[in-house]
Structure formats: structure tokens, C-alpha cells
Amino acid sequence: MLCRLTHVGRCLVSSSRYGSRTTSISTRNYAQVSKPQGGFNGMDHAPNYQRLQDNLTTVQRRLEGRGLTLAEKILYSHLADPQGGALPVKGESYLKLKPDRVAMQDASAQMALLQFMLSGLPTTAVPTSIHCDHLIEAYQSADRDVAQALVTNREIFEFLQSAAEKYGIQFWKPGSGIIHQIVLENYAAPGTLMLGTDSHTPNAGGLGMLAIGVGGADAVDAMADIPWELKAPKILGVRLTGQLNGWVSPKDIILHLAGQLTVRGGTGHIIEYFGPGADTLSCTGMGTMCNMGAEVGATTSVFPFSPAMARYLEATHRPRIAAAAQEAAPFLRADQAVREAPEKYYDQIIEINLDKLEPHINGPFTPDLSFPLSKVKQAIQEHQWDDKVSAGLIGSCTNSSYEDMTRAASIAHQAVDKGVKAQAQFLVTPGSEQIRATIERDGMVDTFEQIGATVLANACGPCIGQWRRTDGTDQEKNAIVSSFNRNFKSRNDGNPQTMNFLASPEIVTAMALAGRLSFNPMTDTLVDAQGKEFKLEPPQGNELPGRGFDQGRTTYKPIVPTAEAKDGEASASPTVDIKINPESTRLQILEPFPAWSGEEWSELRVLVKVQGKCTTDHISAAGKWLKYKGHLENIAHNTLIGAVNADNGQVNSARNALTQQTGTIPEIATQYKQAGIPWMIVADHNYGEGSAREHAAMQPRYLGCQVILTKSFARIHETNLKKQGVLPLTFVDENDYNLFTGDGSITIATQGVVGLAPGSPVYLDITRTLPDGSHTVHRVTTQHTMSNDQIEWFKHGSALNMIAAGV
């Protein structure tokens, strides 16, 4: 949260062009913020590689010339103070970085902009873009769904567009495409650093960019020219040998890797791919792998510069970036010493032989439950899964490239030739208008439709729960197969009984044709219109369109920059008013969170002790709740509604310690807030895995949460909690989890919050009231990862409170 509105601007009531009463924000006349000299503005404006290399030379000299991995080179070349800052130590020190750009999707951009607009700055300090992809519900067809979204979400789109105009942000309209595909097509460049308010931002690593998913408050740091802080990650090297063939695709590499690493095996690491196999992959294929690195908890993923990247840059009309990257090629790969002896420099190395890899399918309910396709039939029998596929879905930000679509279409074309249609609902989501227009021109849309497919809008759609299913499976047990990246329970359609299995687009297409989860196209057959069995040939695809990309409907694109705009970016328009209706149920001006009292807590209550997996989907559900992303009070009503209470095994259940009444988790949290009772959450491993949504941190904070104690955190969520003034702690002894309960019988007193310092312990004294009225006390030792700056965020109540105070 930020300082109060009156600190930085003035409110005035005005009449909008639609007749409603609105709140208009006018900022003070601050000095113009200059773009960083090393910044990169996208389109075909080449990064300042010389400046980045000069920064790196300075840092490497201080490191006594030791060899660096590619990820380290990109990070260290973006240090805010390469000469005087603390030397980077992987896994220990905090890096203060200057990102080159910021990208935001429409759901997360709302809260980020509500925070940024109170900073008083006239424009963003780095090139920034907004992408309208989350608020379009998949229902009827592409154009109809976009048209309906424009009506349903008019208030939000107008808010985002007016903010974009005011602050010089490029605004990609609804229907233009999914944020990560648009970034890859327009903004990503090798060796640059980007923050994105979406966990799958690492997709741009397929083009050699270090792209990191963050919460909105982190994005605001970069937009406000404040160094962004990141704990120096370790580097996990993945050495690729051999070459993919037949039915195996880049998606299968990351599905296989997810099975090896699990959903938290990459936490605290950047995944860096290298080896001869990396040079055989397409740019978009590498993007798929980097995209899904989020599912193993990695900070981000990246590939070294390759000829495939140069080809993609040329094909997307960025020849100057391609030429500059080729000239800077030594900078855009790991140092020679690292390539010669990788085991000395990577913190961990995993070897994958692409020659021996087979297609994989992962799920259900978690992206790391991985099965080679040859083992799926056995798994279905062992787990007693329903073999029937109710829907097959291809596309999304993970797998909607031209190459993906051509490979899937080659399977569909074989079915058309044999008179076969999909035996399950089949949905296709293009990643961008450019992809949609190109596959339509090249006949693929027609091919998909001939087997019964519906082509949806260029948006996230079913991948994030924006899917109005009409096939009668509501609350029924069923299985779907998708080429998406995430498959948590209830995520896609709101039905906890829907089992979502992840696979490549070509495997999804084959299974949709068969209508069976057990179908293995490498060994099994289909039946044609004449009743004859036939076997599908392996997919064939094209890395890039031979006739070039079709730009499609250019009305979706940002307004052409004015002559005064720098390097192809939109120029700011300070006179634009940002209108927010004070009676809106979807947008709400933020109020600051209260600062820490300066004292220990003496009677913390446990709101809920969470059992098992608790993702950001469990903490702050998407789907129908997306409409409240800009209204903290309203969206707080979904806080932790997907969490399992360890005390009773029930979902969304909590007990009020004062009344002993049971209610939903947000109900009891609200009662505690109204009674002035501070509370905490106790949770299991990898708490907060999944998306970058900062609402999962802001909602508990808004309702009065002070502490979250877990066995371990997911990286983005832990940072988001710190940003919002919540104290994130982890057990020193995980067995101490068993000492806690949310049944109302315990209170917690802290020791160590006063005097909190990096590395210092925090003790929790648990007082338990026994049935006879007596008490027992147990002391639990916990730890934290707070830096000095992050401790100041906590003391001020949030990071942006501290910024607003001028500290």
C-alpha cells in the first residue's frame, strides 16, 4: 500500500463522458524522470550492449576475473552500482538491480497502477507496457468473447488505458494477445533484464532475456527508478545433448525436468540451459521451456544467444537487435571458463539427452507429477483415473507459437484426410493477433475447425480459469488435456473434480481425436470414416512462416508513438485524468497499511493452520474473482477459500477463538480485524507457489495478518509478503509445525521482532490452554530471509509506505 492520497495529489469530483461521478487523480508537477542510459525500449531499438559490458567488466574486475555464467553476466551488468555496491554472493547477498523494462497484464496492472499513480511521478522511469489478456472469458468464439469483455470490463479497460496515456505506457488492447507472446514478438532482446507482473514472465528467456516474474510493488520500484532488490540466485545448469525427433517437443523437456525437480526444486535458482542440444531448439521452443520454469519455483530461466534467436528477431522485424546481439555474442553466453568446466561454476547440473527423451504428460493437480507417455496407461489403471477426455485445449502463453500450431495442425490435417473429428471438445487459443492472422492465412484455422475445433480469443482464457464451460461437466469428475503450464485443482473451470493433464499441443490434439487419456499416438491407432484403422504420422512443423508473419488487425496495437516519444515508446500526457468512481465495486483507491507498532506481539492468534499444497490460487482465487483485482476490500472476501484446514481437513474453514464459532476463513479473518486481534497463518512447504499475484499477500495483510510461518515459501510470494509488511518466517525444525493449531486453544507471543536483523532468529512462545484450565508453554525457533532494506519495509508497514515517507 501507499501513502494517503492527500500526501501526493488532490481529489476532484468530475463528470465522466459516461455521466457517472468519478474520482480524478491529478499529480503534482514533478521533474521529468529520465530513462536509464542502459535501458532498452523494445521494437527494433538495440540495447546498449557496450554499457552493459562496461558494467560487467567493472564487476568482474572486483570478482578477480572469475568466470561467470550467462545468468550472472546479465544480472551483474544491471547492478545499480557496479563499482561501489556489495559484491554478489550467490544465495547470500542481495543485489540492487536496474531493470530495462516492465510488462504488466491487465489483472495485475490494476493494483500496480493504483500504487504507482500515488508516487507523484509524471511518467515511468523505464519503458512499460500493459497487455489486456486476463479479462476475456472463453465462451462462444473469439470476436464475440472480446466484444463481451469490452462491455463487461469497460471500467477497467478505460482506467488502464487512461493511466497508460498519462504515464507514457504502451497499451495493448483486448484481443491483441497474451502478454508473454507479445513481449517475445516485440520487446524481448538477448542480455536485457525485464520485470513482469506475471509468474510466466520468464517466457522471454527463450530470446536470451532475463525476465523475472514479480508482484506489482516490485514493478513499481522499477517504474519509479528505485533499484530493485533480489537475493543473488544460485545457478542451476541444464546441459542438453542430442536432438528432438518425432513426437518429442520442447514442452516434453520441461515436463520431464519438472518431474525431476518438483515444484520447489528450482527455488532460489536461475535455470540456465546450455550444451549442443540447446542450439538445435527454436526460439519459441526455448520460450516454452523458460515459461514453465516457473512451475519448479525457479527465479527465471534463460538460454544463450543462438542462431534461432537471430532468425526470430529477423522474422519479427527487429534486424538491428539481431545484428547488435550477434556483435555482442560473447557477452550473451557463459564465459569460456564456464563452458570448458561447467561443473566448477554451476551450483547444480542436470543432464538431458534429447535423443532418448519421449513425450510426457504431467498431472493431475500438480505440474510435477510426470509420466512418460509409455507409462500413462499403467498410471491410469493404478490411480483409477477416468480414461475419457472431455476436452483438449491447445495454445496459451506456453504453447501458441507458429511452430506449435503447425505441428498440431499437421496432426489435425491427417484426421481431416481420414474423415475423423475430435472425440472431445477441442479449443484453440492463439497467443497473439499476429499468430492468429498467420495461421488463418496459412489454412490452419480451417483445418482445426474441420475436426470440430473452436478458435478462441487471443487471450489467456481457460488457462487462468476464464472459461465458461457448457458441456455439462460442472462439478462432475472429468479429465481434460491441455498444453498449458499450470494445472492446480479448480484452476481451469472452477470444478475441483476436473483433472487437468499437461502435454504438448500435438499430443493434446492426438488425445482429443481419440477421446482417450491412454491414447499413445506412437503405438495406438485410430479408426477412419471407412472403419479402417490407421496410425498418425509424427507431427511436422515450421519454426517460422515461410511467407512471413501476418500482422492481422493493427487496431489492437498501441497508438503510434508521437514524435516526442523516446526510442519508439509512447509519450506521457500529464493532462490526462485517471477516473475512478468512488462507488465502484471494481476499483478502489488504496489506503496505507499501518506501520509496525515497534513492540513484540503478545497474543497472536492462528487464523488457520494450512495443510498441504497452498498456491496463490488457493490464497486468492482467479476465475470469477478477477473482476475485483482493482478493489482490495472486495477481493479480500476470497482470501484462502481454497486452503485446507489441517485441524479438520475441511476447505475454507476456520474457528473464531473468542466465540468458538466456525466460519469461512475470510469471515473469521474479518471478525478478528474488527475486534483488533492480530493473527498469523501456519503453512506447509512451498507456500504461495504459482502465479505472481500480489493480492495473495495484500489480502491477508488487509485483513490483519501479521506473520506467516511456513516450512518453506515460493520466491515471488515471500517477496510480495515482505513488500506488504507481513513478516514471513520459516521453521528451523519442521516438526514444530505439529505444535500449532487454529482451534482457538493457543496464543503466540514473539521475541526477536524488536531488534530484528538479517539472520537473527525470531522465537514464538506458544501458550496452550488445557481442558482443566492450566497452561503449557513451548518455544519454537524460526528464521527469516529479511535484508536490512526489507526490515525497514516491515517497520514502515510496507515498502511503498517507506518510499512515500521519503526514506
PyMOL commands that set and color helices and strands:
alter all, ss='L'
color gray80, all
select helices_A, chain A and resi 5-8+49-62+70-76+106-116+142-152+154-167+179-186+201-207+216-223+250-261+276-280+283-296+307-315+319-327+329-332+336-340+342-344+354-356+373-383+402-417+433-441+444-450+461-464+505-514+554-556+616-619+623-628+632-638+665-675+695-702+715-723+734-739+788-796+799-804
alter helices_A, ss='H'
color red, helices_A
select strands_A, chain A and resi 9-15+21-27+94-97+101-105+128-131+170-172+193-196+210-213+228-231+234-241+269-274+300-302+348-353+360-362+370-372+389-395+425-429+453-455+478-482+498-502+526-527+533-534+578-580+605-609+654-655+662-663+679-683+705-710+727-731+746-751+762-769+775-783
alter strands_A, ss='S'
color yellow, strands_A
deselect
rebuild
show_as cartoon
